[in-house]
Amino acid sequence: MRIVAYSAIVINILTILVFLTALFGRFNNPKHKAVFGYVMVGSIITYLVFMGLYLIASLIFTHNLSVLWMLLFMAAPFIIGILVKFETLKLYTVLQILTFCGSLWFIFVS
């Protein structure tokens, strides 16, 4: 269980760092922007996989039903993705970073 929790923490922190880079980075070359887009998608998929593993392991090994709140954090990228427009991209990137920070806090608390 510890390995899953530590892995989820590391992946969560890396995802936050990727999104902070997207928020503050300047990508003048469209090729670099496209490659970074793939990195962001890869980090979100990895985040979802490890949060799902943490959720399942926590339910099976510790019978902690409060981790079902983690489903809200796992659904947030899809909910935010529906709402985002090009004009509000920075705002929703900040909201996504706050969601990742919330899931990181939740892992530490539970």
Steps between C-alpha positions, in 0.01 A plus 500: 500500500787737578655449159172592331456805725856624446471445126173694493663785692797516263283486188271766646792733569642442150159577347481823698848594376402427138193719528698779667744484210207529261365796695823700519689368197537685174478272200575701188565203273177312412690170490614547860146591603367184335759279669421659834131434437583131468697519825197654672268228369747234611521651847120512533464137390774393742331706775167331435654151500689551826209672674280210393754252635516695826121502523468127438789408732362719776157347469631144497776516760381762749122497435507879504180615332594866525735454204195487277534879499804435283254427217417870499867588449528238227195639317621862523718494183199389297264752658749784455575383145135542405486855637829639366522737205813649351431837664473345849784250468723659767213515751415134455867403515517666842180320599650170385816565703286569807314175439829308485612673820171401661549136407855514635371643826232230512760225465696645793188532716355155432 
